[in-house]
């Protein structure tokens, strides 16, 4: 101690060494695993699992993906065959989901409807990930004027009413599967890009990026080898959540008559519109109920699986 009662320089150095040792001990204990009976945050991270609900959602999504890919090869009735049964027949062994107003098999139409609904959702979010994610990563890495320009584009897309933009594009161009998918994909650019930019800003300041720069790595190599693997994790969780939103968006366009055109273009949204008449809702609820149920379960599975993946890969840095 000094004459004024303050700790000397040697005492302060000794205290710093003790604190450093204490931090090292805590770090080693956290890596070995949680102590018995401990309810610490480290123990919670170790016990983190995806859970049974996640795998149940994955099974449902895989089943829908299988149906959408191989629906023409499966032993299903022709979804466009009129008078397959009587009009508005209730569910039976011959028609599991009943028939609609034209006597078409609702079950076969629901299975075939997964093709367009999931294709639109999948293509739209992939387009948003590639375009929006790429723009966000470049803006977060280079910053400066590029960041300002990309940020302006994102804010313009977010400020423009999404439904109005979708109506404008689909009403102007041909309502093909590609146009509808690109329309919803354009709406997903800004949310995905902002997430990619935020993640890039965080990881661009990490030590491994600084080390790569010191070693003389080029910008392209740093982005691909160092930043992209870390940014893909939060973007991957957003993929399933965004696909769920895209599936619902296709249904919304179908209500406005702006979904994929053509009698052979069957989607869940168009089937719900077909069964949304007053007579069907009062006396033949199965016409719209089954497409709604399948669409609801698919969107629920996408949301739940995406949220569980986000929680599972949410790495928290513990303060010592």
VEXKE-443297 format. One record per residue (C-alpha): chain; residue in one letter; x, y, z. Coordinates in pm, whole numbers. Example, Ala and Ser with C-alpha at 12.3 -4.5 7.8 and 13.67 -1.06 7.14 Angstrom:
{kette: A rest: A x: 1230 y: -450 z: 780} .
{kette: A rest: S x: 1367 y: -106 z: 714} .
% end
This chain:
{kette: A rest: X x: 0 y: 0 z: 0} .
{kette: A rest: X x: 115 y: 357 z: -70} .
{kette: A rest: X x: 130 y: 628 z: 191} .
{kette: A rest: X x: -208 y: 764 z: 79} .
{kette: A rest: X x: -385 y: 430 z: 130} .
{kette: A rest: X x: -401 y: 343 z: -243} .
{kette: A rest: X x: -279 y: 8 z: -374} .
{kette: A rest: X x: 75 y: 22 z: -509} .
{kette: A rest: X x: 169 y: -54 z: -867} .
{kette: A rest: X x: 285 y: -402 z: -769} .
{kette: A rest: X x: -45 y: -466 z: -588} .
{kette: A rest: X x: -248 y: -361 z: -889} .
{kette: A rest: X x: -44 y: -591 z: -1113} .
{kette: A rest: X x: -101 y: -880 z: -873} .
{kette: A rest: X x: -475 y: -814 z: -874} .
{kette: A rest: X x: -482 y: -812 z: -1254} .
{kette: A rest: X x: -307 y: -1150 z: -1262} .
{kette: A rest: X x: -560 y: -1297 z: -1019} .
{kette: A rest: X x: -852 y: -1170 z: -1230} .
{kette: A rest: X x: -692 y: -1316 z: -1541} .
{kette: A rest: X x: -652 y: -1654 z: -1374} .
{kette: A rest: X x: -1015 y: -1644 z: -1259} .
{kette: A rest: X x: -1131 y: -1580 z: -1613} .
{kette: A rest: X x: -920 y: -1865 z: -1747} .
{kette: A rest: X x: -1064 y: -2105 z: -1488} .
{kette: A rest: X x: -1420 y: -2008 z: -1582} .
{kette: A rest: X x: -1343 y: -2054 z: -1950} .
{kette: A rest: X x: -1199 y: -2402 z: -1891} .
{kette: A rest: X x: -1502 y: -2504 z: -1683} .
{kette: A rest: X x: -1742 y: -2385 z: -1951} .
{kette: A rest: X x: -1558 y: -2592 z: -2213} .
{kette: A rest: X x: -1558 y: -2906 z: -1996} .
{kette: A rest: X x: -1932 y: -2884 z: -1954} .
{kette: A rest: X x: -2184 y: -2774 z: -1691} .
{kette: A rest: X x: -2132 y: -2859 z: -1327} .
{kette: A rest: X x: -2384 y: -3097 z: -1162} .
{kette: A rest: X x: -2692 y: -2913 z: -1048} .
{kette: A rest: X x: -2584 y: -2591 z: -1217} .
{kette: A rest: X x: -2840 y: -2385 z: -1406} .
{kette: A rest: X x: -2590 y: -2153 z: -1571} .
{kette: A rest: X x: -2614 y: -2014 z: -1921} .
{kette: A rest: X x: -2332 y: -2245 z: -2033} .
{kette: A rest: X x: -2538 y: -2548 z: -1929} .
{kette: A rest: X x: -2834 y: -2417 z: -2122} .
{kette: A rest: X x: -2623 y: -2384 z: -2439} .
{kette: A rest: X x: -2491 y: -2740 z: -2398} .
{kette: A rest: X x: -2840 y: -2884 z: -2352} .
{kette: A rest: X x: -2977 y: -2702 z: -2658} .
{kette: A rest: X x: -3138 y: -2941 z: -2907} .
{kette: A rest: X x: -3355 y: -2907 z: -3214} .
{kette: A rest: X x: -3630 y: -3114 z: -3051} .
{kette: A rest: X x: -3895 y: -3359 z: -3167} .
{kette: A rest: X x: -4117 y: -3085 z: -3309} .
{kette: A rest: X x: -3843 y: -2976 z: -3546} .
{kette: A rest: X x: -3802 y: -3324 z: -3694} .
{kette: A rest: X x: -4180 y: -3361 z: -3721} .
{kette: A rest: X x: -4188 y: -3037 z: -3920} .
{kette: A rest: X x: -3901 y: -3160 z: -4139} .
{kette: A rest: X x: -4087 y: -3486 z: -4212} .
{kette: A rest: X x: -4395 y: -3291 z: -4321} .
{kette: A rest: X x: -4187 y: -3062 z: -4544} .
{kette: A rest: X x: -4006 y: -3356 z: -4701} .
{kette: A rest: X x: -4341 y: -3525 z: -4768} .
{kette: A rest: X x: -4474 y: -3208 z: -4935} .
{kette: A rest: X x: -4154 y: -3174 z: -5138} .
{kette: A rest: X x: -4181 y: -3537 z: -5251} .
{kette: A rest: X x: -4544 y: -3490 z: -5353} .
{kette: A rest: X x: -4469 y: -3169 z: -5541} .
{kette: A rest: X x: -4186 y: -3333 z: -5735} .
{kette: A rest: X x: -4350 y: -3665 z: -5818} .
{kette: A rest: X x: -4722 y: -3577 z: -5823} .
{kette: A rest: X x: -4765 y: -3670 z: -6194} .
{kette: A rest: X x: -4616 y: -4015 z: -6123} .
{kette: A rest: X x: -4819 y: -4089 z: -5812} .
{kette: A rest: X x: -5146 y: -4290 z: -5834} .
{kette: A rest: X x: -5366 y: -3982 z: -5814} .
{kette: A rest: X x: -5675 y: -3887 z: -6010} .
{kette: A rest: X x: -5649 y: -3632 z: -6288} .
{kette: A rest: X x: -5678 y: -3297 z: -6107} .
{kette: A rest: X x: -5839 y: -3132 z: -6409} .
{kette: A rest: X x: -6094 y: -3408 z: -6481} .
{kette: A rest: X x: -6444 y: -3264 z: -6460} .
{kette: A rest: X x: -6720 y: -3489 z: -6327} .
{kette: A rest: X x: -6475 y: -3726 z: -6157} .
{kette: A rest: X x: -6754 y: -3746 z: -5902} .
{kette: A rest: X x: -7073 y: -3559 z: -5830} .
{kette: A rest: X x: -7047 y: -3187 z: -5763} .
{kette: A rest: X x: -6957 y: -3099 z: -5403} .
{kette: A rest: X x: -6952 y: -3459 z: -5278} .
{kette: A rest: X x: -6838 y: -3512 z: -4921} .
{kette: A rest: X x: -6508 y: -3692 z: -4848} .
{kette: A rest: X x: -6523 y: -4066 z: -4915} .
{kette: A rest: X x: -6297 y: -4360 z: -4993} .
{kette: A rest: X x: -6304 y: -4274 z: -5362} .
{kette: A rest: X x: -6238 y: -3902 z: -5309} .
{kette: A rest: X x: -6056 y: -3853 z: -4978} .
{kette: A rest: X x: -6110 y: -3476 z: -4970} .
{kette: A rest: X x: -6440 y: -3481 z: -5160} .
{kette: A rest: X x: -6508 y: -3300 z: -5487} .
{kette: A rest: X x: -6553 y: -2936 z: -5581} .
{kette: A rest: X x: -6834 y: -2761 z: -5771} .
{kette: A rest: X x: -6721 y: -2917 z: -6101} .
{kette: A rest: X x: -6683 y: -3266 z: -5956} .
{kette: A rest: X x: -6300 y: -3257 z: -5957} .
{kette: A rest: X x: -6107 y: -3455 z: -5697} .
{kette: A rest: X x: -6000 y: -3210 z: -5423} .
{kette: A rest: X x: -5731 y: -3444 z: -5288} .
{kette: A rest: X x: -5559 y: -3476 z: -5625} .
{kette: A rest: X x: -5583 y: -3102 z: -5680} .
{kette: A rest: X x: -5437 y: -3034 z: -5334} .
{kette: A rest: X x: -5141 y: -3259 z: -5399} .
{kette: A rest: X x: -5078 y: -3107 z: -5741} .
{kette: A rest: X x: -5131 y: -2760 z: -5595} .
{kette: A rest: X x: -4822 y: -2809 z: -5380} .
{kette: A rest: X x: -4611 y: -2792 z: -5696} .
{kette: A rest: X x: -4685 y: -2428 z: -5779} .
{kette: A rest: X x: -4716 y: -2305 z: -5420} .
{kette: A rest: X x: -4383 y: -2453 z: -5309} .
{kette: A rest: X x: -4211 y: -2368 z: -5638} .
{kette: A rest: X x: -4313 y: -2003 z: -5606} .
{kette: A rest: X x: -4207 y: -1994 z: -5241} .
{kette: A rest: X x: -3876 y: -2169 z: -5301} .
{kette: A rest: X x: -3774 y: -1975 z: -5611} .
{kette: A rest: X x: -3875 y: -1642 z: -5459} .
{kette: A rest: X x: -3667 y: -1682 z: -5143} .
{kette: A rest: X x: -3368 y: -1821 z: -5335} .
{kette: A rest: X x: -3382 y: -1517 z: -5563} .
{kette: A rest: X x: -3401 y: -1290 z: -5260} .
{kette: A rest: X x: -3110 y: -1469 z: -5093} .
{kette: A rest: X x: -2885 y: -1449 z: -5398} .
{kette: A rest: X x: -2964 y: -1090 z: -5497} .
{kette: A rest: X x: -3044 y: -934 z: -5161} .
{kette: A rest: X x: -2787 y: -1138 z: -4970} .
{kette: A rest: X x: -2515 y: -1059 z: -5221} .
{kette: A rest: X x: -2593 y: -688 z: -5213} .
{kette: A rest: X x: -2601 y: -688 z: -4832} .
{kette: A rest: X x: -2265 y: -866 z: -4800} .
{kette: A rest: X x: -2094 y: -632 z: -5046} .
{kette: A rest: X x: -2244 y: -325 z: -4879} .
{kette: A rest: X x: -2143 y: -442 z: -4532} .
{kette: A rest: X x: -1789 y: -527 z: -4639} .
{kette: A rest: X x: -1693 y: -233 z: -4862} .
{kette: A rest: X x: -1915 y: 26 z: -4690} .
{kette: A rest: X x: -1876 y: 386 z: -4806} .
{kette: A rest: X x: -2077 y: 497 z: -5107} .
{kette: A rest: X x: -2164 y: 141 z: -5204} .
{kette: A rest: X x: -2326 y: 90 z: -4864} .
{kette: A rest: X x: -2518 y: 414 z: -4900} .
{kette: A rest: X x: -2642 y: 325 z: -5248} .
{kette: A rest: X x: -2748 y: -28 z: -5153} .
{kette: A rest: X x: -2910 y: 99 z: -4835} .
{kette: A rest: X x: -3111 y: 350 z: -5040} .
{kette: A rest: X x: -3234 y: 69 z: -5269} .
{kette: A rest: X x: -3338 y: -139 z: -4967} .
{kette: A rest: X x: -3527 y: 148 z: -4806} .
{kette: A rest: X x: -3706 y: 226 z: -5133} .
{kette: A rest: X x: -3821 y: -136 z: -5160} .
{kette: A rest: X x: -3936 y: -135 z: -4798} .
{kette: A rest: X x: -4117 y: 197 z: -4838} .
{kette: A rest: X x: -4309 y: 95 z: -5150} .
{kette: A rest: X x: -4631 y: -93 z: -5061} .
{kette: A rest: X x: -4558 y: -459 z: -5125} .
{kette: A rest: X x: -4907 y: -549 z: -5242} .
{kette: A rest: X x: -4922 y: -255 z: -5482} .
{kette: A rest: X x: -4585 y: -350 z: -5630} .
{kette: A rest: X x: -4694 y: -711 z: -5672} .
{kette: A rest: X x: -5019 y: -607 z: -5841} .
{kette: A rest: X x: -4832 y: -368 z: -6070} .
{kette: A rest: X x: -4586 y: -633 z: -6190} .
{kette: A rest: X x: -4827 y: -924 z: -6228} .
{kette: A rest: X x: -5095 y: -711 z: -6394} .
{kette: A rest: X x: -4847 y: -566 z: -6644} .
{kette: A rest: X x: -4657 y: -880 z: -6741} .
{kette: A rest: X x: -4767 y: -1231 z: -6831} .
{kette: A rest: X x: -4877 y: -1420 z: -6519} .
{kette: A rest: X x: -4643 y: -1713 z: -6562} .
{kette: A rest: X x: -4476 y: -1914 z: -6289} .
{kette: A rest: X x: -4150 y: -1727 z: -6345} .
{kette: A rest: X x: -4309 y: -1381 z: -6329} .
{kette: A rest: X x: -4505 y: -1455 z: -6011} .
{kette: A rest: X x: -4196 y: -1606 z: -5847} .
{kette: A rest: X x: -3978 y: -1308 z: -5945} .
{kette: A rest: X x: -4243 y: -1067 z: -5818} .
{kette: A rest: X x: -4242 y: -1221 z: -5472} .
{kette: A rest: X x: -3863 y: -1260 z: -5491} .
{kette: A rest: X x: -3821 y: -886 z: -5550} .
{kette: A rest: X x: -4021 y: -821 z: -5234} .
{kette: A rest: X x: -3781 y: -1040 z: -5034} .
{kette: A rest: X x: -3464 y: -861 z: -5147} .
{kette: A rest: X x: -3472 y: -584 z: -4885} .
{kette: A rest: X x: -3537 y: -795 z: -4570} .
{kette: A rest: X x: -3275 y: -1054 z: -4666} .
{kette: A rest: X x: -3026 y: -787 z: -4771} .
{kette: A rest: X x: -3057 y: -594 z: -4445} .
{kette: A rest: X x: -2993 y: -910 z: -4244} .
{kette: A rest: X x: -2690 y: -1000 z: -4457} .
{kette: A rest: X x: -2553 y: -647 z: -4423} .
{kette: A rest: X x: -2594 y: -646 z: -4044} .
{kette: A rest: X x: -2423 y: -984 z: -4009} .
{kette: A rest: X x: -2141 y: -877 z: -4239} .
{kette: A rest: X x: -2079 y: -561 z: -4036} .
{kette: A rest: X x: -2038 y: -774 z: -3724} .
{kette: A rest: X x: -1805 y: -1036 z: -3871} .
{kette: A rest: X x: -1599 y: -788 z: -4076} .
{kette: A rest: X x: -1450 y: -659 z: -3751} .
{kette: A rest: X x: -1349 y: -1001 z: -3618} .
{kette: A rest: X x: -991 y: -1114 z: -3571} .
{kette: A rest: X x: -998 y: -1382 z: -3842} .
{kette: A rest: X x: -1091 y: -1123 z: -4105} .
{kette: A rest: X x: -816 y: -889 z: -3984} .
{kette: A rest: X x: -570 y: -1180 z: -3993} .
{kette: A rest: X x: -668 y: -1263 z: -4351} .
{kette: A rest: X x: -607 y: -902 z: -4454} .
{kette: A rest: X x: -267 y: -900 z: -4284} .
{kette: A rest: X x: -172 y: -1219 z: -4470} .
{kette: A rest: X x: -251 y: -1046 z: -4797} .
{kette: A rest: X x: -579 y: -1218 z: -4889} .
{kette: A rest: X x: -781 y: -1048 z: -5159} .
{kette: A rest: X x: -1125 y: -903 z: -5095} .
{kette: A rest: X x: -1299 y: -1175 z: -5294} .
{kette: A rest: X x: -1127 y: -1450 z: -5098} .
{kette: A rest: X x: -1212 y: -1284 z: -4766} .
{kette: A rest: X x: -1577 y: -1253 z: -4863} .
{kette: A rest: X x: -1609 y: -1612 z: -4990} .
{kette: A rest: X x: -1387 y: -1795 z: -4743} .
{kette: A rest: X x: -1425 y: -1591 z: -4424} .
{kette: A rest: X x: -1749 y: -1393 z: -4427} .
{kette: A rest: X x: -1989 y: -1602 z: -4635} .
{kette: A rest: X x: -1979 y: -1919 z: -4417} .
{kette: A rest: X x: -2065 y: -1711 z: -4111} .
{kette: A rest: X x: -2333 y: -1497 z: -4276} .
{kette: A rest: X x: -2503 y: -1800 z: -4433} .
{kette: A rest: X x: -2607 y: -1936 z: -4091} .
{kette: A rest: X x: -2855 y: -1658 z: -3999} .
{kette: A rest: X x: -2961 y: -1630 z: -4364} .
{kette: A rest: X x: -3028 y: -2006 z: -4377} .
{kette: A rest: X x: -3275 y: -1981 z: -4090} .
{kette: A rest: X x: -3442 y: -1689 z: -4268} .
{kette: A rest: X x: -3480 y: -1902 z: -4581} .
{kette: A rest: X x: -3752 y: -2121 z: -4429} .
{kette: A rest: X x: -3927 y: -1824 z: -4269} .
{kette: A rest: X x: -3916 y: -1633 z: -4596} .
{kette: A rest: X x: -4046 y: -1930 z: -4791} .
{kette: A rest: X x: -4347 y: -1946 z: -4558} .
{kette: A rest: X x: -4418 y: -1579 z: -4627} .
{kette: A rest: X x: -4381 y: -1637 z: -5001} .
{kette: A rest: X x: -4633 y: -1924 z: -4997} .
{kette: A rest: X x: -4884 y: -1700 z: -4820} .
{kette: A rest: X x: -4808 y: -1418 z: -5065} .
{kette: A rest: X x: -4892 y: -1646 z: -5359} .
{kette: A rest: X x: -5224 y: -1724 z: -5193} .
{kette: A rest: X x: -5290 y: -1351 z: -5154} .
{kette: A rest: X x: -5224 y: -1292 z: -5523} .
{kette: A rest: X x: -5458 y: -1581 z: -5606} .
{kette: A rest: X x: -5739 y: -1405 z: -5417} .
{kette: A rest: X x: -5684 y: -1104 z: -5642} .
{kette: A rest: X x: -5679 y: -1322 z: -5953} .
{kette: A rest: X x: -5311 y: -1244 z: -6015} .
{kette: A rest: X x: -5151 y: -1581 z: -5947} .
{kette: A rest: X x: -5021 y: -1817 z: -6216} .
{kette: A rest: X x: -5263 y: -1815 z: -6509} .
{kette: A rest: X x: -5415 y: -2122 z: -6674} .
{kette: A rest: X x: -5662 y: -2393 z: -6580} .
{kette: A rest: X x: -5379 y: -2644 z: -6544} .
{kette: A rest: X x: -5192 y: -2413 z: -6306} .
{kette: A rest: X x: -5327 y: -2541 z: -5974} .
{kette: A rest: X x: -5215 y: -2384 z: -5648} .
{kette: A rest: X x: -5344 y: -2385 z: -5294} .
{kette: A rest: X x: -5440 y: -2019 z: -5322} .
{kette: A rest: X x: -5648 y: -2075 z: -5636} .
{kette: A rest: X x: -5818 y: -2377 z: -5476} .
{kette: A rest: X x: -5913 y: -2171 z: -5173} .
{kette: A rest: X x: -6060 y: -1908 z: -5404} .
{kette: A rest: X x: -6261 y: -2180 z: -5585} .
{kette: A rest: X x: -6414 y: -2288 z: -5255} .
{kette: A rest: X x: -6469 y: -1938 z: -5117} .
{kette: A rest: X x: -6817 y: -1896 z: -5262} .
{kette: A rest: X x: -7106 y: -1849 z: -5022} .
{kette: A rest: X x: -7270 y: -2178 z: -5117} .
{kette: A rest: X x: -6946 y: -2373 z: -5073} .
{kette: A rest: X x: -6871 y: -2212 z: -4739} .
{kette: A rest: X x: -7218 y: -2290 z: -4607} .
{kette: A rest: X x: -7277 y: -2641 z: -4741} .
{kette: A rest: X x: -6945 y: -2773 z: -4877} .
{kette: A rest: X x: -6675 y: -2644 z: -4649} .
{kette: A rest: X x: -6442 y: -2929 z: -4746} .
{kette: A rest: X x: -6375 y: -2765 z: -5085} .
{kette: A rest: X x: -6173 y: -2488 z: -4921} .
{kette: A rest: X x: -6103 y: -2645 z: -4582} .
{kette: A rest: X x: -5856 y: -2911 z: -4698} .
{kette: A rest: X x: -5637 y: -2678 z: -4909} .
{kette: A rest: X x: -5640 y: -2432 z: -4619} .
{kette: A rest: X x: -5538 y: -2708 z: -4375} .
{kette: A rest: X x: -5250 y: -2831 z: -4593} .
{kette: A rest: X x: -5131 y: -2477 z: -4657} .
{kette: A rest: X x: -5155 y: -2396 z: -4286} .
{kette: A rest: X x: -4956 y: -2703 z: -4182} .
{kette: A rest: X x: -4688 y: -2631 z: -4443} .
{kette: A rest: X x: -4649 y: -2268 z: -4339} .
{kette: A rest: X x: -4648 y: -2373 z: -3973} .
{kette: A rest: X x: -4377 y: -2632 z: -4039} .
{kette: A rest: X x: -4165 y: -2378 z: -4228} .
{kette: A rest: X x: -4197 y: -2119 z: -3953} .
{kette: A rest: X x: -4129 y: -2366 z: -3673} .
{kette: A rest: X x: -3831 y: -2529 z: -3843} .
{kette: A rest: X x: -3681 y: -2193 z: -3935} .
{kette: A rest: X x: -3723 y: -2059 z: -3583} .
{kette: A rest: X x: -3566 y: -2370 z: -3429} .
{kette: A rest: X x: -3268 y: -2346 z: -3664} .
{kette: A rest: X x: -3227 y: -1980 z: -3572} .
{kette: A rest: X x: -3227 y: -2063 z: -3202} .
{kette: A rest: X x: -2994 y: -2359 z: -3245} .
{kette: A rest: X x: -2727 y: -2162 z: -3430} .
{kette: A rest: X x: -2769 y: -1848 z: -3219} .
{kette: A rest: X x: -2415 y: -1844 z: -3073} .
{kette: A rest: X x: -2392 y: -1627 z: -2761} .
{kette: A rest: X x: -2062 y: -1496 z: -2639} .
{kette: A rest: X x: -2049 y: -1538 z: -2261} .
{kette: A rest: X x: -1888 y: -1251 z: -2070} .
{kette: A rest: X x: -1610 y: -1346 z: -1832} .
% end
